[in-house]
């Protein structure tokens, strides 16, 4: 894990080496491929951890239903 003096420095290091996420899922309605949450997690979480960062989610119920905020 790389240590950074500030959050900004850690985010900049992550963004400088941003990993590519494969589009491994198919939307049959639009006949298109997309990266599902599992695809994103498998690539992004290790890259964030390398910079000492974490991906935090906050499940919430709103007037519009369930929301997963990042």
C-alpha positions in Angstrom: 0.0 0.0 0.0 1.2 3.5 -0.9 1.0 6.1 1.8 0.0 9.7 0.9 0.2 12.9 2.9 -3.3 14.0 1.9 -6.6 12.6 0.6 -6.1 14.7 -2.6 -2.7 13.1 -3.2 -4.2 9.6 -2.8 -7.0 10.3 -5.2 -4.7 11.9 -7.7 -2.5 8.7 -7.6 -5.5 6.5 -8.1 -6.8 8.6 -11.0 -3.4 8.6 -12.6 -3.4 4.9 -12.9 -7.2 4.3 -13.2 -7.9 0.7 -14.1 -10.1 -0.3 -17.1 -13.3 -2.0 -16.2 -14.5 -4.7 -18.7 -18.0 -4.7 -20.0 -18.9 -8.3 -19.3 -22.7 -8.1 -18.9 -25.3 -7.7 -21.7 -28.5 -5.6 -21.7 -30.8 -7.6 -24.1 -33.3 -4.8 -24.4 -30.7 -2.3 -25.9 -28.4 -5.1 -27.2 -25.4 -3.4 -25.5 -22.7 -4.5 -23.1 -22.1 -2.8 -19.7 -20.0 -3.2 -16.6 -22.1 -4.5 -13.7 -21.3 -3.7 -10.1 -19.3 -6.9 -9.7 -17.1 -6.0 -12.6 -16.4 -2.5 -11.1 -15.7 -4.0 -7.7 -13.3 -6.6 -8.9 -11.1 -3.9 -10.6 -11.6 -0.7 -8.6 -11.4 -2.0 -5.0 -7.8 -3.4 -5.3 -6.7 -0.2 -7.1 -8.2 2.0 -4.4 -6.7 -0.1 -1.6 -3.2 0.2 -3.2 -3.5 4.0 -2.6 -4.9 3.6 0.9 -8.5 4.5 -0.2 -11.8 2.7 0.3 -15.1 2.7 -1.6 -17.9 3.4 0.9 -21.6 2.8 0.2 -24.6 4.0 2.2 -27.8 2.1 1.6 -30.7 4.4 2.3 -34.5 4.3 1.9 -36.0 7.5 0.4 -39.4 8.6 -0.7 -38.5 7.2 -4.1 -37.4 3.8 -2.7 -34.0 2.2 -2.0 -30.9 4.2 -2.9 -27.3 3.1 -2.7 -25.2 6.2 -2.4 -21.4 6.1 -3.0 
